[in-house]
Amino acid sequence: MNRAKWIYITIIVACLGITLVATYYSLGGFDKLEVYAFEGSSRTVIGQHYIGEAKSPDIRMLVDEVKEMVDNERLKGQFTLVEYFDDAISEDSIHLFIGASFEGIKNVLELPAGYTFEEFNTRKIYRAFITQHPLVRPYPAEIRSMMEVRAIEDGEVLAPFTFDIYYDDGSLRTESWVRE
């Protein structure tokens, strides 16, 4: 009887292991993240700045508001989150610019109340295309350090911000721009 118990336990553990590996694979956990270098461009982002506590519910409310405006096409472009790396704020705070972006610098004729726009230019961009599910995708700090390594290899210095551009299918593109 004791031997049968061990056989059942072994079968259960093996089934759980296979299920976990299969789930991790289906979520894209084994996809290798690559950093690519592209020629620079310009981008305009329309949105709102948030500077404050990194775990504040205000961030979620602002993200939901901007996503709704992008979905309803009151803001044209792709939902974008710009994270600034600012030494002037405390370690448990964050500086974000949450909005919608589009390539090129265009004349902004009408802004929603409380929204501003930022224009960005660079000669070189480092991009990572992330298709993994959020449960298994690398942490933003890991992605940023991969981009920094690539930039150092190319003899470049990165600007103190990153872009996260989100798509409807759940994927995202993370970019670090070379400092001008």
C-alpha positions, 0 to 999 in steps of 0.5 A: 500500500505504501508503494502505491501511495508513492506511485500516485504522488509521483504521477500527480507531481509529474502531471502538475510539472507538465501542466506548469511547463505547458502553461508557462510555454503558452504564455510565452515564457520561453520567448527570448527577448531581443533588443534591436537598434533602429534609426531615430525619429520624432514622436508626440505624446498627448497625455498627463504627467503623474509624479507621486507614490509608485503604488498609488491607485491614482495611476490606475485611474489615470491609465483607465481614463487615457485608455478609454479616450484612446479606445473612443478615439478622443485621443488619436494614436497608441496608448503610451506610458513614458517613464522618466528616471528622475533622481530628484524624486524619492525612491518610492515615487515615480514620474510618468507621462500617460497618454497617446503617441503618434510618430512625427511632430504634428500640430496639436490643434485641440487638447482634452482639458488637463492634457498637455503634449510632449515632443521627443526627437532622437537619432537612434532608438533601442526597441524590444518587442514583448509578446509574453503575457504580463505574468511571465514577461520580464520586469521593466528594470530587466528590459531597461538594463538589456537596452543599456547594455546594448547602448554601451556596446554601441557607444551610446548614452540613453536618455533618462526615459523609456516608452512603453507602447501598448497594443490591443492584442496585449503585446507592447513595445518598449523603447529607450532613446539615445540622448541628444 
